[in-house]
């Protein structure tokens, strides 16, 4: 039997939640939009990585958002 345990689930960061709200409420400058899209893309990539990790064989513990 394989053992997979998520010790700390992945959450949307407070910074990303703030930028989502700002983007919905105002026109961001090009530099602000670039920063926001990088945050969004990074979060999507982390979620995709989580999906890949879940499908691997073997025992593991998963601790998200350590840094």
C-alpha positions, 0 to 999 in steps of 0.5 A: 500500500502506498503512503501519500500524505499532504502535511500542509495544503496549498493555499492562494497567498495573501499577496496573490489574493490582493493582486487579484482584487486590485486587478478586478477593481482598477486598471493596473500599469504594465509593470503591475500587470506583469507582476500580477501575471507572474504571481498567477502563473507561478501559482498555476504552476505550483498546482500543476506540480502538485497534480504530478506529484500525486500521481507518482508511485512510492511513499511520500510526505508533501509539505507545501509553501515552505519558502 
